[in-house]
Amino acid sequence: MWRGTVEESKHLFHGLKERDSISWTTMISGLMQNGMEREAVDMFREMILVGFTMDQFTFGSVLTACGSLLALGEGKQIHAYVIRTDHKDNVFVGSALVDMYSECKSIKSGETIFERMTQKKVVSWTAMLVGYGQNGFSEEAVKIFFEMQRNGVEPDDFTLGSVISSCANQASLEEGAQFHCQPWFLA
């Protein structure tokens, strides 16, 4: 949904005779992506009230909106809903929770979620790494990067940029240069 089409999209959505989880999630995601985080959270609440089921994409969007709003209380409520609806073991929902808690400056809660995740992918490791960096824990960001590698997870471009940024914040240019000279960075 493009910014210019938000009102049109809302009008079309509310005019649908039959809405499904996909149409609800598309609206929530579109609102969030267009800087209308509060409306995205409100639409999520409405989605619950009318009884639609959520998936990883719904939770990912609404948790991102909560993080952007620094709405820790609402994020915690959605976290409880994640648990009740048995989505807590979804790697993308878990990563979105880590991100939301980190954005809301509740890094210890983010760490707890991360540590309890039964499955971690690059998105999970990156969420924790970025969370540390955003909260001024550059050394922990570098440590989690090395732990990610020890666990056989290959960093992507975003992960590499984030760890280099953390090194710069930590004024550890030597470590940053080491990351830059790695074969996977040059590929």
Secondary structure, 3 states (H helix, E strand, C coil): CCHHHHHHHHHHHHHCCCCCHHHHHHHHHHHHHCCCHHHHHHHHHHHHHHCCCCCHHHHHHHHHHHHHHCCHHHHHHHHHHHHHCCCCCCHHHHHHHHHHHHHCCCHHHHHHHHHHCCCCCHHHHHHHHHHHHHCCCHHHHHHHHHHHHHCCCCCCHHHHHHHHHHHHHCCCHHHHHHHHCCHHHHC
